[in-house]
Amino acid sequence: MALPLEQAKAERNAAYSAFQNQLAQVQEDLAMRSIGGRIADRASEAMADAAEVANENKGVIAGTIGAIILWFLRGPIINLVAGLWADDDETERKADDD
């Protein structure tokens, strides 16, 4: 009966030793380069990827920007078109009255 208990303790000790080794490696990596440095590297990689995608898809980006501009200016554009149609209707009524 003592054999399974000793085996379990040996496995536990081996797992704890492996954990300690991994922890020491992480601490060593962090000592060489901080978390902020790692985040900055990842952010710069993401920006480089975004710039590459933007260069490959200039038409899509231009179309998206145009759509956003039209969306924000939809009210004035609708008013302008409505005003033009109203002027056309008044011109037609005056021509019919004459």
N, C-alpha and C positions, 0 to 999 in steps of 0.2 A: 504493500500500500504506500510505502514511502517513495517508491519509484515515480509514480505519476506526480506527486507533489514536488519532488525534486526536479522533474522534467518541466513542470509548469513554471517553477521559479527560474530555471535556466532560460526558458523562452522569454519570460518577463524581463530578465536581466539583459538578454540579447536585444530585445525590442527597445529597452530603455537606452542601451548603448548606441543603437542605431539612431534613435531620436536625438541623443546628445551630439552625435557626429553631425547630423543634419543641422541642428541648431547652431553648432560652432561654425559650419560653413555659411549659414545665413548671416551670422554676426560678422564673419570675416568679410563677406561681400558688402554688407552695409558699411563696414568700417572703410572699405576702399572707395565706395561711392554711395553718397547719401540717397535717401528716398527722393528728395527734391531733384537731384541730378537725374535720377532715373525717369521721373515724371517729365522733366524738361526734354530729355532725349525722346521719349515716346511722343510728346507733343510736337516736337520738331519733325519727327517721322510722319506724323499724321498730317501736318501742314504740307510737307513735301508731297505726300500722296494726293492731297486735295488739289494742290497746284498742278500736278500732273494730269489729274482727271479734268480740271478746268481747261487746261491747254488742249486736251483731246476733244472737248465738247463745247467749244466756244459758241456754236449756234444754239445749243440747248440753253446755255446760260444767258445768252442775249435774249432769247425768246421768253425765258422765265422772268428776266428783269423787265422786259416790255409788258408782259402780262401783269406784273405787280404794279407797274406805273399806271396802266390802264385801269386796274382795279381801284387804285386810290383816286384817280381822276374821273371815275365813272359818273359821279354826280354832275360836275361841270360839263362833261361831254353830253350827257343826256339832256341837260338844260339847253345846250347849244343846238343840238339836233331838234329838240322840241320847238325852240325859238325859230329855227329855219323853216320848219313845217308850218308853224303858225303864220309866218310872213308869207309863205306860198299860198296858204288858204285865204289870207286877206287879199292878196293880189288877184286870185281867181274870183273872189266875190266882187271886187271892184270891176273886173273885166266883165263879169256877168251883168252887173248893174248898168253898165254903159251900153 
